[in-house]
């Protein structure tokens, strides 16, 4: 079996790699998809309950590392247990680097001065809107559509968005996270300038 280069930053998740990973969960595509979603939810809860920042990102990183191992030709008998083991290691890694913690957009209201009165303009809101407007049109649309709705509607919306873009759901999550990261960095920089 010829495997692509899987060293460090050279490796990228491909549709074929992800399909190979799903086949390790179950040979039936529908059941594999269900098992993937259940496993992902379990991993997100694992990271969330332990207080990891960005539990969804940690779960995605777990899958990326497992898929990378499968691409490298590693024989994995029980993928679900293997994922849990990798998740534990990733959580331990997050404990080693608490100073590299990113600030979530949700936490920005806690940064800086107390909430402004109604007469004062909200600098964080202004920065968010400015940074959002600076994003390329496609990125702006993606992030707005990705985070609209709640609960089941949000899940359905993300499935439709992935289908519309003709990419797997995991690739959509990665793309949205990259855009969100850029947006967060821009808002933090802008907010610091305004203080």
Secondary structure, 3 states (H helix, E strand, C coil): CCCCCCCHHHCCCCHHHHHHHHHHHCCCHHHHHHHHHHHHHHHHHHHHHCCCCCHHHHHHHHHHHHHHHHHCCCCCCCHHHHHHHHHHHHHHHHHHCHHHCCCCHHHHHHCCCCCCCCCCCCHHHHHHHHHHHHCCHHHHHHHHHHCCCCHHHHHHHHHHHHHHHCCCHHHHHHHHHHHHHHHHHHHHHHHHHHC
